Amino acid sequence: MSTGNERMIDLPARGEIRRILIMKWSAMGDVVISTALMEDVRRAFPAAEIDVNTLPPWAPLFHDDPRFRKVIAIPLREGARAMLQWLREVRREHYDLIVDLQSTDRARILHGLLLASGAWVPYRLGTHRRFPYNIAPGPQASTMHAFEHLRAALRAGGIPTVTPRPALFVPPRHRRRAAELMSSHGLGADSRYAVFLPGCQAAGYLKRWGALRYSALALSLREAGYERIVILGAKDEMEECQRIRQACGDWAVNLCGLTEILDLVPICENAGCIVANDTGTAHVASSTTTPQVVVCGPTDPRRVKPLGDNVLALQADIHCINCYRKHCSHHSCMELVSPEAVFSALQRLGAV
């Protein structure tokens, strides 16, 4: 095999591949998207032992998942000691195939050090044609969705890409926890409710559509027959979620800060619709078939939209969209997406 991958290789036909490591470190949305590719690898190698390597914050996504033998969660951003720990753990597993869905400079350095240490991995699949990968796709368009980049990498190894959305395994304890939370707020299996995901990490506040617009949309949904709004978010999103709750009154259920990541899946499965910003939890929600509208502004929906034909992304048509800035004086890209436009998108999806 050559490092340029001038020819396709059929990895699933290689019977000597018995132990596989899949690498995807960050961020949460990207890790969730990659679970669709992990499912494809699992299907292609049903008899192989498969391990997952991610960062500690995202390890709970894979705990108790029967598809994987082991989760390797190391804080690789903490420096040389963490990198040495990674080398030791990966070296002793004697992998036949490493599927590197991260393929950053740090990942390539670790791969190079692994090979230099004498730990030979016959098949090294990456997303770019660079050392140390000996299987990789050709150049890809910069506007291509991250999911398609990853799919191209798997196809370079002859791995069929058939999974259309994130494939998350939800342990029974998360389903019980979600059911208990909903029941404690008067929401049963037959309740008609919408889910709002109005936050995002603090550094990306420009991606927030805003409490006023979410509140206005909530009123339209109530008039359309929805019984409740369920607001979900992490602890650093509490202020935004609370503003929506205060504007809507008791009709809105604010569960911000009360859920774990995988609790969101059963809550979103039973919802009538989901409305979200471009945030990691929107990708978690897209593991369900519930109709979802995502509001984008500074980020390109061609690259960041959650997966699935049940998901629509909305973006205002202004000159500075997709700027990816962290700060802005006007925030027009989000303000120009009206609650009426989101409601109309939900109608197109059959959610209202």
N, C-alpha and C positions, 0 to 999 in steps of 0.2 A: 504493500500500500504506500502511496505517496502522500506527503503532507499537503499537496495541492488538491487532492481528491478529484483527479481528472476523470475518474469513472465511478459509477454508482457501486455500492456494495450492499449485499442483502444480509444484514445482520441477523434477522430472525432465523435465517437458514443455517447459521453457524451454531452447531450443537454444542460447541465448547464454551459458549457463553452461559455461565451458570450463576454468576454473581455480578450484580449491577449496582452502581451508585449513580443517583440522579442529584445534581447540584442546582439549587436555586436559593439565593440568599435573601434578596430583598427586591422591591419593597413589598408591603402586604398585597397590594393589588396584583403585582407581577407574580408573586408566589401563588396566589389563588388562580390566576390565569394558567400558570404552568401545570396545575393539577389536571387539566384536560390532557396535556401531553404525557403526564405521568400515567394516566389511565391508558393511553395508547401504548406506552412501553409495557405496562402490565399485561395488556392483551396480546402484545406481540411476543412476550416471553412468559407464558403462563406457568412454566415450571421453574423459573429462575428465582433466586433470592434477591430482592430489591431493597436497597437502603436509600434514605433521603438525607441530604445535607442542606440545612438551612440555618438561619440565625435564630438565637434563642427566642425572640419575641414571637416567631411564627411556628415554632415547634408544636404548640398546642393544636395546630391545624392537622397534625399527623398522628397525634397520640391515639393509641388504640385502633389505628387504621389497619385492618387485616391484610391490606395489599402490600404492606411494607414490613420487613423484618426488624428494622432498626432506624431510629432517627438520630443523626449526628448533628447536634446543635452547639456550635462553638462561636463565641463572640469575636469573630475574626478582625473586627475593627480595633481591637484592643492591643494590637501590636505583635511583636515577634513571639512572645510566649504562646499566644493563641494560635499562631501559624504553626509553631512547632507541635502543639497538641493536635492540630488537624493532620499534619504529616504522620504523626505516630498512629493516630486512629485509622487513617485511610490506608497506610502502608500495611498494617497487620491484617487487613481484610482480604487482600489478594483479589481485587476486582478484575474481572475479565473485560468489562465495559464501563466506562464513565461517560455519562450523558451530562455535559456541562451546559445547562440552560442559562448560566450566568455569563460566562465567557468574558469577564472583565480582565483588566491587567493583573489585578491581584489573583484572580483565579488562574490565569495563565502562569504566573510566577509560581504558585503552589504546585501546579501540574509539572512545571519544569523541575522544581526541587524534588518532587516525588520521583520523577524518572532518574534524576541525577543521584538519588539515594540508592538506586538499584531496584526499586519497586517497579517492575515492568507491567504496564497495563496495555494489552494488545490493541484494544479498540478505544479510541478517545474521540468522542463526538462533541463538536462545538458549534457555535452559531456563526463563526467567521473562519476563513481559510488562513489560519495563522498557526505557528508552532505554539503548543505541542499537539494540536489536534490533527489526526490523520483521516478524519471524516468530517466534512463541513459543506454547507451549500455555497453556491456562487454569490456574487454581490446582490444585495437586495435594495429596493427603493427606500429612501429615508422616510417617506411618508407611510410606509406599510405598517399595519397594526403589529404590535409586539407579538401577538398570537401567531400571525402568519410568518414572522421571522423564525419563531420556534418550530413551527410546523415544517418549514423548509429544512431546518437542521435535521429533524427526524427523518424526513423523506430522503435526505442524502444518505442515510443509513438503511434505506429500504424499509423503514418502519411505517406502516399505514397510519395516517392521521384521520381518525373518524369521529373523535369525541368533540361535540360542537360547543360545549360550555364547561365551566369548572366542574370537576368531579370531586366533591368533598364527602368524606365519610363522617356522618354525624352519630357519635356514640349514643346509646339510649339515655345516659344521664343528662345529656344536653337537651334531648327531646322532653324529658320529664321536667327539667328546670324551666324550659320555655313554656310548657303547658301550665306549670304552677304560677309563673309570673303572669301569664295572660288571665288565668282563672281568678287570681287575686285582684285583678282590675275589672272583673265582670265580663271578660271576653271568652266566649266558648267556641266550640268547633264550628258553630253555625253563624257566628258574628261576621258582619261585613265591615272590614276595616281596611284602611290604607296605611302604608308604612312610609314615613319620612326619614331620610338619611341626610340631615341638613348641615352636617359638619364637615371637617377635614382637618388635617394636622394644622397646628397653629401657624407654622411657617408658610403654609399655602392658603392663607385666609382669602386671597383673591378668588379662589375657586368656590366660595360660598355664595349661593344665590340670595340669601338673606331672609331673616325671620319675617319681615313684612310680606314678602311675596309668598312664602310658604303658608303664612296665616290666611292670606287672601285665597289661595288655592284650596285650603282646607274648607273654607265656607262654600266654595263651589262644589266640592265633593260631598259636603253634607246635603246640599240641595239636590244632588244627584242620587241620594239614597244611601250614602255611606254612614254607618252608625258611629264609628270612632276613627280617630287618627292615632297611630302608635308612633312615637318619636324615639328613634334609636341613635345612640352615639357613645363615644368614649368619654372618659372623665374630663379631658381637655376641651370637650365640645358642650359641656353642661350649660354654659351661659347662653349659647345660641339656642339650644333645645328648650331652655326654660322660657326664653322670650316667646317662642311659638306657643308653648303651653299657656302662658299668661294671656296671650292674645286670643286663644281659642277657648279658654275656660276648661271646665271639667270634662268637656267632650273629648279633649285630647289626653292621651295617656303618655306620660313622659317616663320612658325606661332608660334614659341616658345614664350610663355609669353602672347599670344594674345587670348587664348581660356580659357573657363571655362571647368570643368571636363565633363559635359554632352554635350558640343559642339563636343567632340571627337566622339561620337557615330554616328551622321549622316555623319561626314567626313569619318569615317572608313567604314560605310555601303556602300558608293558609290565608295570606292577604289577598285583597282584590286588586291592588296595584301598589307600586313602589315609585317614589319620586326621590331623586338623589342628586347630590353634587358629584363631581369627578373625585371620588374618594375610594379608599380601599374596600370599605364595607359595601359599596355598590357592586364590586366584583364578587364579594361573598354572596350577595343577594342574587346575582346572575347565575348562581348554581341551580336556581329554581326556574320554573317556567312562568312565573308570575309576570304580568306586563309591567315594564319599568321604563320610566323616562329619566334621562340623565341630562342635567343642564351643564353645558361646557362654555367656557369663556377663554381664559388664557391658555388652555391646553387643546390640542388638536384632536377632535373626536375620531378622526381616521386612525389615530394611533392609540387612543385611550378608552374608547367606548367599551363597556362591558359586553361580554360575548352573548350571542343568542339572537334569533329573529324576533324574540319577544321584547327586545330592548331598542328604544329610540333615543338618539342623542340630539339635543337642540342647541343651537348656537346662533347668536345675533350676527348679522352680516355687516360687519364694520371693518374698517381698514386695518385695525391693529389686533385682530383675533390671532390666536395661537402665538402670542408673544412670549409665553412662559415666564413672565416677570414675577417677581416676588412682591413688588410694590407698584402702585398705580395711583395717579391723582384723581381719576374719574370713575373707574370701575364700570364703564359703560357696557362692556361686553356681557356682564351678568344682569345689569339693571334693565337692559333692553329686551331680555327674554321675559315676556309677560306671563302672569298666571293663566291668562286666557290661552296663550300659546301652548302651555303645558297641558292644560285641560283638553285642548283640541287634540294633542298628541295622544293622550290617554283614550280619547274617543276612537282614534284611528286604530289603537291597539285592542279595542273592544272592552276596555276596563270601565267605561262609564256609558 
